[in-house]
Amino acid sequence: MEIIAAIDIMDGACVRLTEGNFSTVKVYHKYPLEIAKEFEGAGLKRLHLVDLDGAKAGMVRNWKVLELIASKTGLSVDFGGGIKKENDVRIAFDSGASFATVGSIAVTNQEEFTKWLMIFGAEKFLLGADVRDRKIVINGWLESSTIPVVEFIKLYWTKGVKKVLCTDVAKDGRLEGPSMELYKDLVREVPGLFLIASGGVSSTQDLEELRLVQCSAVVIGKAFYEGKIHLSEIGKFL
């Protein structure tokens, strides 16, 4: 199981939100590159970089931070937040992203997202399946849909997208444990899925359980910043 560190960017700084609520923002570090280097120094290979300003604005904003981290570290970066147009995808890849994490546009404009899969290759995308009560939410988690998460994943599975980043919004930033039953069901419903769990991870015990559930990877953010999981503890998971 891969361990993926999370860095959320707002106004150029490393921050975290609770349940995606922008009014709960907490700044952890002014210099995201320094945090990224710490993660790399601990042996991590992957970084989940979220452009919160972009998510709110509906267009990529913090591509300079992506460019800096991609050029100054050896981390493989998946980048999301504000990717609404083909040009946003190009900016992400031109700035050094290994993967683009896309969610909202895959809901609101299936034809456009499918075109991107053809142009850039489905293997270059992580499908962002952000959920509340097992239904997809979009646009920085501000809008709900009636689309069941399993249906959403299966749709794009048939189009070649095999990697899914699934975040339970109700768990995100609360440090109360991840949605184990949700992930169990997804692994069962879509055999062979590369499932990246996100939201609620608060201990190495959570990591053990996610590995048993057969998640392929897990994103850890606030648990690192709040000292719930120390970088020195994750060696056995790498």
Residue frames as a rotation matrix with the C-alpha (Angstrom) as fourth column:
MET 1
0.579 0.815 0.000 0.00
0.815 -0.579 0.000 0.00
0.000 0.000 -1.000 0.00
GLU 2
-0.314 -0.684 0.659 1.42
0.669 -0.652 -0.358 3.34
0.674 0.328 0.662 -1.05
ILE 3
0.138 0.280 -0.950 1.57
0.838 -0.544 -0.038 6.24
-0.527 -0.791 -0.309 1.39
ILE 4
-0.161 -0.094 0.982 0.78
0.765 -0.641 0.064 9.57
0.624 0.762 0.175 -0.29
ALA 5
-0.550 -0.079 -0.831 1.34
0.688 -0.607 -0.398 12.80
-0.473 -0.791 0.388 1.61
ALA 6
0.315 0.750 0.581 -1.13
0.913 -0.407 0.031 15.64
0.260 0.521 -0.813 1.07
ILE 7
-0.732 -0.404 -0.548 -0.39
0.510 -0.859 -0.050 19.32
-0.451 -0.316 0.835 0.72
ASP 8
0.333 0.868 0.368 -3.32
0.943 -0.306 -0.130 21.70
0.000 0.390 -0.921 0.27
ILE 9
-0.723 -0.689 0.056 -2.44
0.691 -0.717 0.098 25.17
-0.027 0.109 0.994 -1.02
MET 10
0.575 0.802 0.159 -4.23
0.804 -0.590 0.067 28.41
0.148 0.089 -0.985 -0.28
ASP 11
0.971 -0.227 0.074 -2.62
-0.228 -0.974 0.003 31.81
0.071 -0.020 -0.997 -0.89
GLY 12
0.324 -0.912 -0.252 0.66
-0.506 0.058 -0.861 29.98
0.800 0.406 -0.442 -1.49
ALA 13
-0.398 -0.451 0.799 0.72
-0.915 0.134 -0.380 28.41
0.064 -0.882 -0.466 1.99
CYS 14
-0.697 0.120 -0.707 0.22
0.051 0.992 0.118 24.86
0.716 0.046 -0.697 3.22
VAL 15
-0.510 0.630 0.586 -3.19
-0.860 -0.396 -0.322 24.64
0.029 -0.668 0.744 4.91
ARG 16
-0.899 0.397 -0.184 -5.87
0.376 0.916 0.141 22.14
0.225 0.058 -0.973 5.91
LEU 17
-0.414 0.861 0.295 -9.64
-0.767 -0.505 0.397 22.40
0.491 -0.062 0.869 6.00
THR 18
-0.839 0.298 0.455 -12.22
-0.098 0.741 -0.665 20.38
-0.535 -0.602 -0.592 7.93
GLU 19
-0.067 0.828 0.557 -14.89
0.606 0.477 -0.636 18.70
-0.792 0.295 -0.534 5.78
GLY 20
-0.363 -0.176 0.915 -13.83
0.922 -0.207 0.326 20.95
0.133 0.962 0.237 2.92
ASN 21
0.717 0.686 -0.129 -15.20
0.697 -0.698 0.162 24.03
0.021 -0.206 -0.978 4.65
PHE 22
0.060 -0.756 0.652 -13.14
0.591 -0.500 -0.634 27.08
0.805 0.423 0.416 3.66
SER 23
0.528 0.179 0.830 -14.05
-0.431 -0.786 0.443 28.87
0.732 -0.592 -0.338 6.89
THR 24
0.980 -0.155 0.121 -12.12
-0.024 0.515 0.857 26.23
-0.195 -0.843 0.501 8.86
VAL 25
0.644 -0.765 0.000 -8.79
0.137 0.115 -0.984 26.91
0.752 0.634 0.178 7.18
LYS 26
0.871 -0.492 -0.008 -5.69
-0.046 -0.097 0.994 26.40
-0.490 -0.865 -0.107 9.33
VAL 27
0.674 -0.702 -0.230 -2.24
-0.511 -0.218 -0.832 27.39
0.534 0.678 -0.506 8.08
TYR 28
0.930 -0.367 0.008 0.51
0.275 0.712 0.646 24.87
-0.243 -0.599 0.763 8.88
HIS 29
-0.067 -0.997 -0.031 3.44
0.637 -0.067 0.768 26.20
-0.768 0.032 0.640 6.90
LYS 30
0.474 0.222 -0.852 4.16
-0.306 -0.866 -0.397 29.19
-0.825 0.449 -0.343 4.67
TYR 31
-0.147 -0.667 -0.730 6.56
-0.966 -0.061 0.250 27.27
-0.212 0.743 -0.635 2.44
PRO 32
0.786 0.594 0.172 5.08
-0.542 0.795 -0.272 24.11
-0.298 0.120 0.947 0.86
LEU 33
0.491 -0.668 -0.560 8.42
-0.410 0.390 -0.825 23.15
0.769 0.634 -0.082 -0.74
GLU 34
-0.466 -0.695 0.548 9.98
-0.808 0.082 -0.583 22.71
0.360 -0.715 -0.600 2.70
ILE 35
0.118 0.611 0.782 7.17
-0.766 0.557 -0.320 20.37
-0.631 -0.562 0.534 3.75
ALA 36
0.890 0.205 -0.407 7.48
-0.443 0.597 -0.669 18.43
0.106 0.776 0.622 0.48
LYS 37
0.041 -0.965 -0.260 11.20
-0.571 0.191 -0.798 17.97
0.820 0.181 -0.543 1.10
GLU 38
-0.410 -0.108 0.905 10.46
-0.887 0.277 -0.369 16.64
-0.211 -0.955 -0.210 4.59
PHE 39
0.624 0.706 0.334 8.10
-0.564 0.704 -0.432 14.06
-0.540 0.081 0.838 3.12
GLU 40
0.742 -0.407 -0.533 10.69
-0.378 0.402 -0.834 13.07
0.553 0.820 0.145 0.53
GLY 41
-0.251 -0.913 0.321 13.38
-0.784 -0.002 -0.621 12.83
0.567 -0.407 -0.716 3.20
ALA 42
-0.137 0.301 0.944 11.22
-0.824 0.495 -0.278 10.37
-0.550 -0.815 0.180 5.13
GLY 43
-0.828 -0.304 0.471 11.12
-0.038 0.869 0.493 8.05
-0.559 0.390 -0.732 2.12
LEU 44
0.224 0.968 0.112 7.79
0.197 0.068 -0.978 9.01
-0.955 0.241 -0.175 0.58
LYS 45
-0.718 -0.469 0.514 7.58
0.535 0.100 0.839 8.88
-0.445 0.877 0.179 -3.20
ARG 46
-0.347 0.722 0.598 4.16
0.771 -0.143 0.620 10.39
0.534 0.677 -0.507 -3.85
LEU 47
-0.869 0.124 -0.478 2.51
0.213 -0.779 -0.589 13.73
-0.446 -0.614 0.651 -3.13
HIS 48
-0.053 0.916 0.397 -1.13
0.982 -0.023 0.185 14.76
0.179 0.400 -0.899 -3.48
LEU 49
-0.871 -0.335 -0.360 -1.12
0.381 -0.922 -0.065 18.51
-0.310 -0.193 0.931 -4.15
VAL 50
0.023 0.978 0.208 -4.45
1.000 -0.018 -0.026 20.34
-0.022 0.209 -0.978 -4.03
ASP 51
-0.898 -0.228 0.375 -4.97
0.300 -0.943 0.146 23.86
0.320 0.244 0.915 -5.34
LEU 52
-0.327 0.817 -0.474 -7.73
0.857 0.045 -0.513 25.09
-0.398 -0.574 -0.715 -3.02
ASP 53
-0.392 0.147 -0.908 -7.70
-0.211 -0.975 -0.067 28.56
-0.896 0.166 0.413 -4.59
GLY 54
-0.898 -0.003 -0.439 -8.18
-0.437 0.121 0.891 26.87
0.051 0.993 -0.110 -7.94
ALA 55
-0.738 0.659 -0.148 -10.99
0.663 0.748 0.026 24.68
0.128 -0.079 -0.989 -6.67
LYS 56
-0.167 0.678 -0.716 -12.82
0.577 -0.521 -0.629 27.76
-0.799 -0.518 -0.304 -5.47
ALA 57
-0.298 -0.051 -0.953 -12.12
-0.456 -0.870 0.189 29.83
-0.839 0.491 0.236 -8.59
GLY 58
0.701 0.578 0.417 -12.81
0.036 0.555 -0.831 27.08
-0.712 0.598 0.369 -11.11
MET 59
0.845 -0.531 -0.067 -9.38
-0.099 -0.032 -0.995 27.39
0.526 0.847 -0.080 -12.73
VAL 60
0.418 -0.765 -0.490 -5.82
0.872 0.490 -0.021 26.40
0.256 -0.418 0.871 -11.83
ARG 61
0.937 -0.058 0.346 -4.19
-0.137 -0.969 0.206 29.06
0.323 -0.240 -0.915 -9.67
ASN 62
0.631 -0.685 0.365 -1.23
-0.591 -0.119 0.798 27.58
-0.503 -0.719 -0.480 -7.79
TRP 63
0.965 -0.261 0.001 0.66
0.190 0.699 -0.689 26.02
0.179 0.666 0.724 -10.67
LYS 64
0.336 -0.887 0.317 3.85
-0.554 -0.458 -0.695 27.84
0.762 0.058 -0.645 -9.59
VAL 65
0.172 -0.211 0.962 3.86
-0.928 0.293 0.230 25.85
-0.331 -0.932 -0.145 -6.35
LEU 66
0.880 0.184 0.439 3.45
-0.032 0.943 -0.331 22.65
-0.475 0.278 0.835 -8.36
GLU 67
0.800 -0.599 0.011 6.30
-0.027 -0.053 -0.998 23.66
0.599 0.799 -0.059 -10.64
LEU 68
0.167 -0.754 0.635 8.56
-0.892 -0.390 -0.228 24.41
0.419 -0.529 -0.738 -7.69
ILE 69
0.298 0.005 0.955 7.90
-0.704 0.677 0.216 21.12
-0.645 -0.736 0.205 -5.90
ALA 70
0.951 0.118 0.287 8.14
0.092 0.776 -0.624 19.05
-0.296 0.619 0.727 -9.08
SER 71
0.691 -0.717 0.092 11.45
-0.088 -0.210 -0.974 20.65
0.717 0.665 -0.209 -10.06
LYS 72
-0.013 -0.730 0.684 13.06
-0.834 -0.369 -0.411 20.71
0.552 -0.575 -0.604 -6.60
THR 73
-0.094 -0.001 0.996 12.10
-0.721 0.690 -0.067 17.22
-0.687 -0.724 -0.066 -5.38
GLY 74
-0.904 -0.209 -0.373 11.90
-0.408 0.679 0.610 13.74
0.126 0.703 -0.699 -6.87
LEU 75
-0.558 0.759 0.337 8.30
-0.048 0.375 -0.926 13.28
-0.829 -0.532 -0.173 -5.71
SER 76
-0.819 0.475 0.322 5.68
0.465 0.221 0.857 12.03
0.336 0.852 -0.402 -8.12
VAL 77
-0.842 0.459 -0.283 2.96
-0.134 -0.687 -0.715 14.66
-0.522 -0.564 0.640 -7.81
ASP 78
-0.405 0.809 0.426 -0.71
0.866 0.191 0.462 14.28
0.293 0.556 -0.778 -8.53
PHE 79
-0.976 -0.039 -0.214 -2.32
0.086 -0.973 -0.215 17.69
-0.200 -0.229 0.953 -8.84
GLY 80
-0.293 0.938 0.187 -5.96
0.885 0.192 0.424 18.66
0.361 0.290 -0.886 -8.45
GLY 81
-0.059 0.390 -0.919 -8.16
0.666 -0.670 -0.327 21.66
-0.744 -0.631 -0.220 -7.84
GLY 82
0.161 0.220 -0.962 -9.64
-0.302 -0.917 -0.260 23.91
-0.939 0.333 -0.081 -10.49
ILE 83
-0.888 -0.454 0.081 -9.02
-0.085 0.334 0.939 21.66
-0.453 0.826 -0.335 -13.48
LYS 84
0.054 0.997 -0.055 -12.02
0.001 -0.055 -0.998 22.62
-0.999 0.054 -0.004 -15.59
LYS 85
0.821 0.174 -0.543 -10.61
-0.495 -0.256 -0.830 23.11
-0.284 0.951 -0.124 -19.10
GLU 86
0.852 -0.515 0.095 -8.16
0.487 0.714 -0.503 21.35
0.191 0.475 0.859 -21.37
ASN 87
0.316 -0.761 0.566 -5.71
-0.120 -0.624 -0.772 24.20
0.941 0.176 -0.288 -20.85
ASP 88
0.509 -0.096 0.856 -5.78
-0.859 -0.131 0.496 23.55
0.065 -0.987 -0.149 -17.08
VAL 89
0.928 -0.183 0.325 -4.72
0.133 0.976 0.171 19.96
-0.348 -0.115 0.930 -17.76
ARG 90
0.589 -0.737 0.331 -1.87
0.486 -0.003 -0.874 21.18
0.645 0.676 0.356 -19.95
ILE 91
0.344 -0.441 0.829 -0.77
-0.624 -0.767 -0.149 23.64
0.702 -0.466 -0.539 -17.27
ALA 92
0.760 -0.003 0.650 -0.70
-0.571 0.475 0.669 20.82
-0.311 -0.880 0.359 -14.69
PHE 93
0.824 -0.449 0.346 1.38
0.511 0.852 -0.111 18.51
-0.245 0.268 0.932 -16.85
ASP 94
0.488 -0.657 0.574 3.64
0.315 -0.481 -0.818 21.28
0.814 0.580 -0.027 -18.16
SER 95
0.403 -0.288 0.869 4.28
-0.753 -0.644 0.136 22.30
0.520 -0.709 -0.476 -14.55
GLY 96
-0.567 -0.822 -0.051 5.48
-0.694 0.510 -0.509 18.82
0.444 -0.253 -0.860 -13.65
ALA 97
0.103 0.664 0.741 2.44
-0.876 0.414 -0.249 16.87
-0.472 -0.623 0.624 -12.46
SER 98
-0.929 -0.360 0.088 2.67
-0.300 0.870 0.391 13.11
-0.217 0.337 -0.916 -12.98
PHE 99
-0.552 0.830 0.079 -1.11
0.820 0.522 0.236 12.79
0.155 0.195 -0.969 -12.68
ALA 100
-0.773 0.467 0.430 -4.09
-0.433 -0.883 0.180 15.13
0.464 -0.047 0.885 -12.84
THR 101
-0.798 0.576 -0.178 -6.82
0.533 0.538 -0.653 14.54
-0.280 -0.616 -0.736 -10.28
VAL 102
-0.841 0.540 0.016 -10.17
-0.397 -0.637 0.661 15.35
0.367 0.550 0.750 -11.87
GLY 103
-0.796 0.603 -0.048 -13.60
0.464 0.557 -0.689 15.13
-0.389 -0.571 -0.723 -10.29
SER 104
-0.220 0.804 -0.552 -16.12
-0.048 -0.574 -0.817 17.88
-0.974 -0.153 0.165 -11.00
ILE 105
-0.298 0.085 -0.951 -15.72
-0.898 -0.363 0.249 18.03
-0.324 0.928 0.184 -14.77
ALA 106
-0.973 -0.070 -0.218 -16.15
-0.139 0.937 0.321 14.26
0.182 0.343 -0.922 -14.92
VAL 107
-0.511 0.852 -0.116 -19.63
0.613 0.266 -0.744 14.84
-0.603 -0.451 -0.658 -13.49
THR 108
0.105 0.622 -0.776 -20.70
-0.018 -0.779 -0.627 18.03
-0.994 0.079 -0.070 -15.24
ASN 109
0.501 0.006 -0.865 -19.19
-0.831 -0.277 -0.483 17.40
-0.243 0.961 -0.134 -18.67
GLN 110
0.453 -0.275 0.848 -18.55
-0.004 0.951 0.310 13.74
-0.891 -0.144 0.430 -19.38
GLU 111
0.903 -0.067 0.425 -17.89
0.430 0.149 -0.890 14.43
-0.004 0.986 0.164 -23.05
GLU 112
0.700 -0.665 0.260 -15.11
-0.551 -0.734 -0.396 16.91
0.455 0.134 -0.880 -22.27
PHE 113
0.273 -0.609 0.745 -13.40
-0.795 0.293 0.531 14.66
-0.542 -0.737 -0.404 -19.72
THR 114
0.635 0.007 0.773 -13.61
0.268 0.936 -0.228 11.70
-0.725 0.352 0.592 -22.07
LYS 115
0.923 -0.332 0.196 -11.87
0.074 -0.346 -0.935 13.83
0.378 0.878 -0.294 -24.70
TRP 116
0.433 -0.795 0.425 -9.04
-0.898 -0.423 0.123 14.52
0.082 -0.435 -0.897 -22.24
LEU 117
0.398 -0.246 0.884 -8.66
-0.306 0.873 0.381 10.79
-0.865 -0.422 0.272 -21.65
MET 118
0.835 -0.052 0.548 -8.16
0.508 0.457 -0.730 10.37
-0.213 0.888 0.408 -25.39
ILE 119
0.816 -0.501 0.289 -5.74
-0.211 -0.723 -0.658 13.28
0.538 0.476 -0.696 -25.74
PHE 120
0.181 -0.777 0.603 -3.51
-0.941 -0.314 -0.122 12.75
0.284 -0.545 -0.789 -22.69
GLY 121
-0.451 -0.270 -0.851 -4.11
-0.131 0.963 -0.236 9.06
0.883 0.005 -0.469 -21.93
ALA 122
0.599 0.800 0.032 -6.41
-0.184 0.099 0.978 7.63
0.779 -0.592 0.207 -19.26
GLU 123
0.384 -0.525 -0.760 -3.38
0.808 0.589 0.001 6.44
0.447 -0.615 0.650 -17.27
LYS 124
-0.635 -0.660 0.402 -2.47
0.434 -0.735 -0.521 10.11
0.639 -0.156 0.753 -16.59
PHE 125
-0.226 0.659 0.717 -5.61
-0.562 -0.690 0.457 10.76
0.796 -0.300 0.526 -14.56
LEU 126
-0.937 0.194 -0.289 -6.85
0.348 0.531 -0.773 9.99
0.004 -0.825 -0.565 -11.08
LEU 127
-0.183 0.943 0.277 -10.63
0.264 -0.225 0.938 10.05
0.947 0.245 -0.208 -10.88
GLY 128
-0.955 -0.128 0.268 -11.54
-0.190 -0.429 -0.883 12.21
0.228 -0.894 0.385 -7.90
ALA 129
-0.146 0.925 -0.351 -14.55
0.328 0.380 0.865 10.53
0.933 0.011 -0.359 -6.32
ASP 130
-0.956 -0.112 0.271 -15.49
-0.181 -0.499 -0.847 12.89
0.231 -0.859 0.457 -3.49
VAL 131
-0.336 0.860 -0.385 -18.52
0.348 0.493 0.797 11.60
0.875 0.134 -0.465 -1.64
ARG 132
-0.793 0.288 0.536 -21.06
-0.608 -0.345 -0.715 12.52
-0.021 -0.893 0.449 1.00
ASP 133
0.009 0.785 0.619 -23.45
-0.557 0.518 -0.649 9.72
-0.830 -0.339 0.443 1.99
ARG 134
-0.323 -0.320 0.890 -21.98
0.379 0.819 0.432 7.71
-0.867 0.477 -0.143 -0.92
LYS 135
0.733 0.501 0.461 -23.12
0.645 -0.296 -0.705 10.30
-0.216 0.814 -0.540 -3.46
ILE 136
-0.206 -0.875 0.439 -20.67
0.958 -0.271 -0.091 12.34
0.199 0.402 0.894 -5.53
VAL 137
0.699 0.301 -0.648 -20.07
0.435 -0.899 0.053 15.98
-0.567 -0.319 -0.759 -4.53
ILE 138
0.169 -0.583 0.795 -18.38
0.953 -0.110 -0.284 18.54
0.253 0.805 0.536 -6.79
ASN 139
0.292 -0.114 0.950 -16.93
0.241 -0.952 -0.189 22.04
0.926 0.284 -0.250 -7.09
GLY 140
-0.596 -0.648 0.474 -14.82
-0.327 -0.343 -0.880 22.10
0.733 -0.680 -0.007 -3.96
TRP 141
-0.769 0.350 -0.536 -17.42
0.589 0.714 -0.379 19.92
0.250 -0.606 -0.755 -2.20
LEU 142
-0.885 0.418 -0.206 -19.87
-0.271 -0.821 -0.502 22.80
-0.379 -0.389 0.840 -2.31
GLU 143
-0.110 0.863 -0.494 -22.44
-0.993 -0.072 0.097 21.06
0.048 0.501 0.864 -4.55
SER 144
-0.393 0.081 0.916 -24.11
-0.313 0.925 -0.216 17.68
-0.865 -0.372 -0.338 -4.09
SER 145
-0.519 0.300 -0.800 -25.24
-0.793 0.180 0.582 15.28
0.319 0.937 0.145 -6.80
THR 146
0.457 0.715 0.529 -27.46
-0.811 0.579 -0.082 12.21
-0.365 -0.392 0.844 -6.89
ILE 147
0.433 -0.361 -0.826 -24.79
-0.592 0.577 -0.563 10.04
0.680 0.732 0.036 -8.55
PRO 148
0.962 -0.121 0.244 -23.84
-0.115 0.633 0.766 6.93
-0.247 -0.765 0.595 -6.53
VAL 149
0.248 -0.960 -0.131 -20.08
-0.808 -0.280 0.519 6.62
-0.534 -0.023 -0.845 -6.18
VAL 150
-0.222 -0.326 0.919 -19.99
0.114 0.927 0.357 3.03
-0.968 0.184 -0.169 -7.49
GLU 151
0.648 0.547 0.530 -21.89
0.607 0.049 -0.793 4.03
-0.460 0.836 -0.300 -10.62
PHE 152
0.871 -0.359 -0.334 -19.51
-0.433 -0.884 -0.179 6.96
-0.231 0.300 -0.925 -11.15
ILE 153
-0.070 -0.961 0.269 -16.39
-0.642 0.250 0.724 4.81
-0.763 -0.122 -0.635 -10.82
LYS 154
-0.069 0.091 0.993 -17.74
0.426 0.903 -0.053 2.07
-0.902 0.419 -0.101 -13.09
LEU 155
0.903 0.428 -0.045 -18.58
0.172 -0.454 -0.874 4.61
-0.394 0.781 -0.484 -15.80
TYR 156
0.638 -0.707 -0.307 -14.99
-0.770 -0.596 -0.228 5.77
-0.022 0.381 -0.924 -16.11
TRP 157
-0.065 -0.575 0.815 -13.55
-0.336 0.782 0.525 2.32
-0.939 -0.240 -0.245 -15.49
THR 158
0.471 0.334 0.816 -15.04
0.579 0.581 -0.572 1.40
-0.666 0.742 0.080 -18.88
LYS 159
0.988 -0.130 0.088 -13.20
-0.026 -0.687 -0.726 4.41
0.155 0.714 -0.682 -20.36
GLY 160
0.398 -0.899 -0.180 -9.82
0.397 0.345 -0.851 3.27
0.827 0.268 0.494 -19.06
VAL 161
-0.009 -0.379 0.925 -9.50
-0.700 -0.658 -0.277 5.14
0.714 -0.650 -0.260 -15.74
LYS 162
0.249 0.024 -0.968 -8.22
0.291 0.952 0.098 2.55
0.924 -0.306 0.230 -13.26
LYS 163
-0.661 -0.541 -0.519 -7.06
0.674 -0.125 -0.728 4.78
0.329 -0.831 0.448 -10.40
VAL 164
0.286 0.860 0.422 -9.59
0.327 -0.502 0.801 6.43
0.900 -0.091 -0.425 -8.11
LEU 165
-0.886 -0.463 0.002 -8.99
0.197 -0.380 -0.904 8.85
0.419 -0.801 0.428 -5.25
CYS 166
0.065 0.992 -0.105 -12.02
0.422 0.068 0.904 8.51
0.904 -0.103 -0.414 -2.99
THR 167
-0.933 -0.331 0.141 -12.57
0.055 -0.518 -0.853 11.03
0.356 -0.788 0.502 -0.21
ASP 168
0.040 0.925 -0.377 -15.44
0.896 0.135 0.424 10.85
0.443 -0.355 -0.823 2.24
VAL 169
-0.199 -0.118 0.973 -16.08
0.065 -0.992 -0.107 14.54
0.978 0.042 0.206 2.85
ALA 170
0.752 0.588 0.299 -17.69
-0.266 -0.145 0.953 13.87
0.604 -0.796 0.048 6.24
LYS 171
0.786 -0.516 -0.340 -14.42
0.614 0.594 0.520 12.31
-0.066 -0.618 0.784 7.41
ASP 172
0.230 -0.805 0.547 -11.95
0.673 -0.274 -0.687 14.74
0.703 0.526 0.479 5.91
GLY 173
-0.326 -0.541 0.776 -9.86
-0.125 -0.789 -0.602 16.62
0.937 -0.293 0.189 8.44
ARG 174
0.539 0.652 0.533 -11.72
-0.615 -0.127 0.778 15.22
0.575 -0.748 0.333 11.43
LEU 175
-0.521 -0.853 0.009 -9.09
-0.662 0.398 -0.635 12.64
0.539 -0.337 -0.772 12.46
GLU 176
-0.018 0.631 0.775 -11.84
-0.904 0.321 -0.282 10.19
-0.427 -0.706 0.565 13.40
GLY 177
-0.424 -0.209 0.881 -10.86
0.043 0.967 0.250 7.28
-0.905 0.144 -0.401 11.17
PRO 178
-0.834 0.037 -0.551 -11.53
-0.543 -0.236 0.806 6.55
-0.100 0.971 0.217 7.48
SER 179
0.189 0.981 -0.039 -14.66
-0.932 0.167 -0.322 5.11
-0.309 0.097 0.946 5.86
MET 180
-0.697 -0.589 0.408 -13.66
-0.490 0.808 0.328 1.44
-0.523 0.029 -0.852 6.01
GLU 181
-0.098 0.737 0.669 -17.05
0.303 0.662 -0.685 0.06
-0.948 0.135 -0.288 4.93
LEU 182
0.721 0.313 -0.618 -17.14
-0.400 -0.540 -0.740 2.36
-0.566 0.781 -0.264 1.92
TYR 183
-0.071 -0.852 -0.519 -13.70
-0.987 -0.015 0.161 1.23
-0.145 0.524 -0.839 0.78
LYS 184
-0.628 -0.063 0.776 -14.52
-0.163 0.985 -0.052 -2.43
-0.761 -0.159 -0.629 1.38
ASP 185
0.359 0.888 0.289 -17.56
0.225 0.218 -0.950 -2.08
-0.906 0.406 -0.122 -0.84
LEU 186
0.630 -0.156 -0.760 -15.68
-0.690 -0.561 -0.457 -0.28
-0.356 0.813 -0.462 -3.60
VAL 187
-0.490 -0.872 -0.009 -12.92
-0.813 0.453 0.367 -2.90
-0.315 0.187 -0.930 -3.70
ARG 188
-0.500 0.393 0.771 -15.57
0.163 0.918 -0.362 -5.61
-0.851 -0.056 -0.523 -3.88
GLU 189
0.517 0.851 -0.097 -17.74
0.117 -0.182 -0.976 -3.86
-0.848 0.493 -0.193 -6.48
VAL 190
0.867 -0.291 -0.405 -14.88
-0.491 -0.357 -0.795 -2.97
0.087 0.888 -0.452 -8.85
PRO 191
0.740 -0.604 0.295 -12.31
0.368 0.731 0.575 -5.80
-0.563 -0.318 0.763 -8.88
GLY 192
0.120 -0.811 0.573 -8.85
0.990 0.053 -0.132 -4.63
0.077 0.583 0.809 -9.88
LEU 193
0.798 0.248 0.550 -9.51
0.256 -0.964 0.064 -1.02
0.546 0.090 -0.833 -8.93
PHE 194
-0.428 -0.889 -0.161 -6.49
0.712 -0.222 -0.666 0.99
0.556 -0.400 0.729 -7.79
LEU 195
0.601 0.793 0.106 -8.24
0.486 -0.467 0.739 2.62
0.635 -0.392 -0.666 -4.84
ILE 196
-0.643 -0.745 0.178 -6.66
0.363 -0.501 -0.785 5.54
0.674 -0.440 0.593 -3.02
ALA 197
0.294 0.748 -0.595 -8.33
0.895 0.003 0.446 6.15
0.336 -0.664 -0.668 0.33
SER 198
-0.712 -0.493 0.500 -8.53
0.315 -0.860 -0.400 9.71
0.628 -0.127 0.768 1.64
GLY 199
-0.062 0.682 0.728 -10.11
-0.509 -0.649 0.565 11.35
0.859 -0.336 0.387 4.66
GLY 200
0.755 0.554 0.352 -10.10
-0.520 0.176 0.836 10.67
0.401 -0.814 0.421 8.37
VAL 201
0.413 -0.654 -0.634 -6.79
0.471 0.749 -0.465 8.80
0.779 -0.107 0.618 8.73
SER 202
0.676 -0.062 0.734 -5.55
-0.536 -0.725 0.433 9.43
0.506 -0.686 -0.523 12.25
SER 203
0.384 -0.539 0.750 -3.27
-0.702 0.358 0.616 6.56
-0.601 -0.762 -0.241 13.31
THR 204
-0.624 -0.644 -0.443 -1.04
-0.781 0.518 0.348 3.74
0.005 0.563 -0.826 12.09
GLN 205
-0.624 0.505 0.596 -3.87
0.107 0.811 -0.575 1.41
-0.774 -0.295 -0.560 13.11
ASP 206
0.461 0.770 -0.441 -6.01
-0.332 -0.311 -0.890 3.06
-0.823 0.557 0.113 10.44
LEU 207
-0.006 -0.564 -0.826 -3.24
-0.998 -0.054 0.044 2.32
-0.069 0.824 -0.562 7.95
GLU 208
-0.882 -0.296 0.366 -3.13
-0.323 0.946 -0.016 -1.33
-0.342 -0.132 -0.930 8.99
GLU 209
-0.163 0.918 0.361 -6.89
0.176 0.387 -0.905 -1.62
-0.971 -0.084 -0.225 8.52
LEU 210
0.503 0.315 -0.805 -6.81
-0.650 -0.475 -0.593 0.07
-0.569 0.821 -0.034 5.13
ARG 211
-0.493 -0.743 -0.453 -4.14
-0.870 0.404 0.284 -2.34
-0.028 0.534 -0.845 4.01
LEU 212
-0.792 0.262 0.551 -6.30
0.043 0.925 -0.377 -5.26
-0.609 -0.275 -0.744 5.13
VAL 213
0.287 0.939 -0.189 -9.21
-0.070 -0.177 -0.982 -3.80
-0.955 0.295 0.015 3.18
GLN 214
-0.064 -0.484 0.873 -6.85
0.850 0.431 0.301 -3.93
-0.522 0.762 0.384 0.17
CYS 215
0.917 0.162 -0.365 -6.71
0.002 -0.916 -0.401 -0.25
-0.399 0.367 -0.840 -0.57
SER 216
0.599 -0.711 0.370 -3.89
0.717 0.270 -0.642 0.35
0.357 0.650 0.671 -3.04
ALA 217
-0.578 -0.747 0.329 -2.81
0.514 -0.646 -0.565 3.64
0.634 -0.157 0.757 -1.47
VAL 218
0.423 0.684 -0.594 -3.79
0.906 -0.293 0.307 6.12
0.036 -0.668 -0.743 1.21
VAL 219
-0.025 -0.351 0.936 -3.52
0.258 -0.907 -0.333 9.90
0.966 0.234 0.113 1.43
ILE 220
0.222 0.017 -0.975 -2.36
0.975 -0.014 0.221 11.32
-0.010 -1.000 -0.019 4.75
GLY 221
0.031 -0.163 0.986 -2.59
0.327 -0.931 -0.164 15.02
0.944 0.328 0.024 5.47
LYS 222
0.424 0.231 0.876 -3.78
-0.555 -0.698 0.453 16.43
0.716 -0.678 -0.168 8.76
ALA 223
0.984 -0.057 -0.169 -2.59
0.160 0.699 0.697 13.39
0.079 -0.713 0.696 10.74
PHE 224
0.117 -0.990 0.084 0.98
0.886 0.066 -0.459 14.32
0.448 0.128 0.885 9.79
TYR 225
-0.223 -0.230 0.947 0.54
0.098 -0.972 -0.213 18.01
0.970 0.045 0.240 10.54
GLU 226
0.513 0.514 0.687 -1.15
-0.633 -0.314 0.708 17.41
0.580 -0.798 0.164 13.90
GLY 227
-0.447 -0.834 0.323 1.42
-0.854 0.290 -0.432 14.81
0.267 -0.469 -0.842 15.00
LYS 228
0.501 0.692 0.520 -1.06
-0.779 0.623 -0.078 11.91
-0.378 -0.366 0.851 15.05
ILE 229
0.869 -0.367 0.333 1.20
0.460 0.847 -0.266 9.96
-0.184 0.384 0.905 12.72
HIS 230
0.433 -0.806 -0.403 4.93
-0.426 -0.577 0.697 10.64
-0.794 -0.130 -0.593 12.70
LEU 231
0.581 -0.253 -0.773 7.01
-0.789 0.060 -0.612 10.26
0.201 0.966 -0.165 9.58
SER 232
-0.505 -0.846 0.173 9.28
-0.858 0.468 -0.212 7.90
0.098 -0.255 -0.962 11.51
GLU 233
-0.290 0.487 0.824 6.34
-0.460 0.684 -0.566 5.47
-0.839 -0.543 0.026 11.94
ILE 234
0.601 0.727 -0.331 5.53
-0.592 0.128 -0.795 4.86
-0.536 0.674 0.508 8.31
GLY 235
-0.341 -0.874 -0.347 8.61
-0.901 0.199 0.386 2.93
-0.268 0.444 -0.855 7.23
LYS 236
-0.714 0.049 0.698 6.87
-0.011 0.997 -0.081 -0.46
-0.700 -0.066 -0.711 7.40
PHE 237
0.358 0.922 0.147 4.22
0.246 0.059 -0.967 0.76
-0.901 0.382 -0.206 4.99
LEU 238
0.341 -0.305 -0.889 6.64
-0.766 -0.638 -0.075 1.97
-0.545 0.707 -0.451 2.33
